[in-house]
Amino acid sequence: MSKGTSCKDALKKWSEKNGTPSAEAEEIKLICELPPIDKMDTSLLTLANCTQLSLCTNAIDKIANLNGLKKLKILSLSRNNIKNLNGLDAVGDTLEQLWISNNNIEKLKGVHVLKKLKVLYISNNGVKVRNHLLS
């Protein structure tokens, strides 16, 4: 099996394509990289101006390295292999939208750290919702 694309390589390719250093960009989309990105590496720490980050349709299994994204408002991680919502603490004070459908998440544990969250799109996961009003 081939090795995945690193975030570092994907960001370099993005910068070349867009003619802007990724560290200065507000919106970065690294969608459906080939081969897919398999982990959120430390190169994400350089994205200090990023308000929207999309890493959809890759092979990421863990949320990590968001510490440098002090302005992040929208994080899109749909269609990956993420199993839990740990790792969101670093963006707890800024994140307003989390798009994380089509992953392998079973529990909402970890979402409570997102103090400004307005949109949570989490369809097509393994989350079991219990509604005591209906039972």
Secondary structure, 3 states (H helix, E strand, C coil): CCCCECHHHHHHHHHHHHCCCHHHCCEEECCCCCCCECCCCHHHHHCCCCCEEECCCCCCCCCCCCCCCCCCCEEECCCCCCCCCCCCHHHCCCCCEEECCCCCCCCCCCHHHCCCCCEEECCCCCCCCCCCCCC
